[in-house]
Every structure is written in structure tokens, then in C-alpha cells.
Amino acid sequence: MNSGQRAVIALEIEPLLAKESKVRQRLSKGPGVKVVKLLTTSKNTTKAAAQAAKLTGTNRSYVATAKKIKADAPDLLKKIKSGKTTIQDAKREISRRASHLFESPQNLAHRVRTFVYQNRLKQTI
């Protein structure tokens, strides 16, 4: 299993860890009083994403990247999980998709001129 696949798994368990963190916050007696000892499931008070990354053997930046990929292109997240692509390849694909959405002003101006010129030719024929 590669680091990208582990990051996707960490992304899936992150909400569970965040929920556990909320329970610790509700049980807290105030600032400086640790409640971790009351809960047997976790002794770690770090952020849920970092904790999920540590549990799965990847790093938290990969988990953050997987979260962004999930928001931008869920189809690529499935490919990462199955091992068909990597996180880096998915980031490149998202960039490629985004670059096709926005044309350069020069290219857009050229297409407009071409369109206008072709329509003028049609009108004269």
C-alpha cells in the first residue's frame, strides 16, 4: 500500500477521531485539565488529521492533499485508493483540468476574432 492510499484511509478515519476530540472537549473541566485519561480509545491530543496520518503511516500533508482532492475531484480519490494513480498524479490532473477551464486573454481574443471573421464571410456568401 502506498502513501497516497494510506492518506485516503486516514481521510476516512479522520471524522471519527474528530468526533472523539469533541467528546474530550465536552468532558473537559476547563483549561489545563486533561480528560484524555478518562477515554481509553486515545491518549493523543493532536489534531485529528495528524493523528489519522500517524495511525496509517503517512504524513499529515498527504492527508490534507487528499482532502483537497476529495473536494475538487472525488473521481481521482477513488483511483488513488485503488492504487491506479498517485496523489502527485492526481494533483497534476486537477491542475490540467483547471487550466482548461480558463483561457488566456490572447487565446480568447483570437477565438473571438476568428468567429467574427467567419460570420462575416457567411453573410457575404
Backbone torsions as a table, in degrees:
resi	resn	phi	psi	omega
1	MET	NA	129.0	-178.5
2	ASN	-87.1	172.7	-175.3
3	SER	-64.5	-33.0	177.5
4	GLY	-65.3	-42.2	177.8
5	GLN	-64.2	-40.2	178.2
6	ARG	-65.9	-33.9	177.9
7	ALA	-65.8	-38.1	178.3
8	VAL	-65.8	-40.5	177.6
9	ILE	-65.1	-41.4	177.2
10	ALA	-61.0	-38.3	178.1
11	LEU	-62.8	-35.6	179.8
12	GLU	-72.8	-31.7	-179.2
13	ILE	-91.8	-10.5	-179.7
14	GLU	-56.5	-43.7	179.3
15	PRO	-60.6	-34.0	178.4
16	LEU	-66.1	-41.3	178.9
17	LEU	-68.9	-35.6	177.3
18	ALA	-66.5	-38.4	177.9
19	LYS	-63.3	-42.1	177.9
20	GLU	-62.4	-38.1	178.2
21	SER	-63.5	-39.8	177.5
22	LYS	-62.5	-38.0	177.2
23	VAL	-62.7	-43.4	178.2
24	ARG	-61.3	-39.6	179.3
25	GLN	-64.3	-41.8	-180.0
26	ARG	-67.0	-33.7	-179.6
27	LEU	-81.1	-9.9	-175.4
28	SER	-62.3	143.3	178.8
29	LYS	-92.5	1.7	179.8
30	GLY	134.0	179.3	-178.8
31	PRO	-61.9	135.8	176.7
32	GLY	86.5	-7.6	-179.8
33	VAL	-102.1	117.0	-176.6
34	LYS	-84.9	134.7	178.8
35	VAL	-107.5	-5.0	-175.2
36	VAL	-54.4	-35.0	-178.3
37	LYS	-64.7	-25.0	179.8
38	LEU	-74.5	-26.2	-177.8
39	LEU	-99.6	130.3	-178.1
40	THR	-89.4	-13.5	-174.9
41	THR	-78.8	-25.4	-176.3
42	SER	-148.7	142.0	173.8
43	LYS	-115.6	9.9	-176.2
44	ASN	-108.2	130.1	-178.7
45	THR	-107.9	16.5	179.8
46	THR	-74.4	173.8	178.6
47	LYS	-61.8	150.6	-175.1
48	ALA	-59.5	-40.7	-178.6
49	ALA	-65.5	-42.7	179.3
50	ALA	-67.0	-38.8	178.6
51	GLN	-66.8	-42.2	178.3
52	ALA	-63.5	-39.8	178.6
53	ALA	-63.4	-42.9	-179.6
54	LYS	-65.3	-40.6	-179.9
55	LEU	-64.5	-33.7	-176.6
56	THR	-95.5	-6.6	176.8
57	GLY	83.4	29.2	175.7
58	THR	-125.7	-173.1	178.9
59	ASN	-109.3	160.0	-173.5
60	ARG	-69.2	-25.0	177.5
61	SER	-68.2	-34.7	175.5
62	TYR	-66.1	-37.5	177.7
63	VAL	-65.6	-42.1	177.6
64	ALA	-63.4	-39.8	177.8
65	THR	-66.0	-40.9	177.8
66	ALA	-62.5	-36.6	178.0
67	LYS	-65.0	-40.7	178.0
68	LYS	-66.4	-40.6	178.3
69	ILE	-64.1	-39.1	178.3
70	LYS	-60.5	-39.0	180.0
71	ALA	-74.0	-39.0	-174.4
72	ASP	-86.4	-37.8	-174.8
73	ALA	-152.4	80.8	-178.3
74	PRO	-58.8	-26.9	178.7
75	ASP	-64.1	-34.1	178.7
76	LEU	-72.9	-30.3	178.5
77	LEU	-64.0	-37.4	177.2
78	LYS	-64.6	-38.4	178.9
79	LYS	-68.1	-36.0	177.4
80	ILE	-65.4	-44.5	-178.2
81	LYS	-63.1	-36.8	-179.6
82	SER	-79.9	-10.3	178.9
83	GLY	89.2	6.8	-178.8
84	LYS	-77.4	-21.0	177.7
85	THR	-145.5	167.7	179.8
86	THR	-107.3	168.6	177.7
87	ILE	-61.6	-42.2	-179.2
88	GLN	-63.4	-42.0	177.9
89	ASP	-65.1	-37.4	178.5
90	ALA	-65.7	-40.8	177.0
91	LYS	-61.5	-41.2	178.1
92	ARG	-63.8	-41.6	-179.9
93	GLU	-64.4	-40.7	178.2
94	ILE	-63.8	-41.6	177.1
95	SER	-63.1	-41.1	179.1
96	ARG	-63.2	-44.0	178.9
97	ARG	-62.5	-41.4	-179.4
98	ALA	-67.1	-36.6	-179.3
99	SER	-67.6	-27.4	178.0
100	HIS	-77.1	-19.1	178.9
101	LEU	-75.4	-30.5	-175.6
102	PHE	-117.7	120.5	178.7
103	GLU	-91.5	154.2	174.6
104	SER	-70.0	151.4	179.6
105	PRO	-59.0	-35.0	-179.4
106	GLN	-66.5	-43.2	-179.7
107	ASN	-65.4	-41.8	179.4
108	LEU	-63.8	-42.8	179.2
109	ALA	-63.1	-40.8	178.1
110	HIS	-61.9	-43.8	-180.0
111	ARG	-64.7	-37.4	178.6
112	VAL	-65.8	-45.5	178.7
113	ARG	-60.2	-42.6	179.6
114	THR	-63.1	-42.8	179.6
115	PHE	-62.4	-47.4	-179.6
116	VAL	-62.5	-45.1	-179.6
117	TYR	-61.0	-44.4	-179.3
118	GLN	-66.0	-37.4	179.1
119	ASN	-69.6	-33.7	176.1
120	ARG	-66.0	-39.5	177.4
121	LEU	-62.6	-40.4	-179.3
122	LYS	-65.1	-36.0	-179.1
123	GLN	-69.7	-30.6	-178.8
124	THR	-81.8	-18.4	-177.1
125	ILE	-83.7	NA	NA
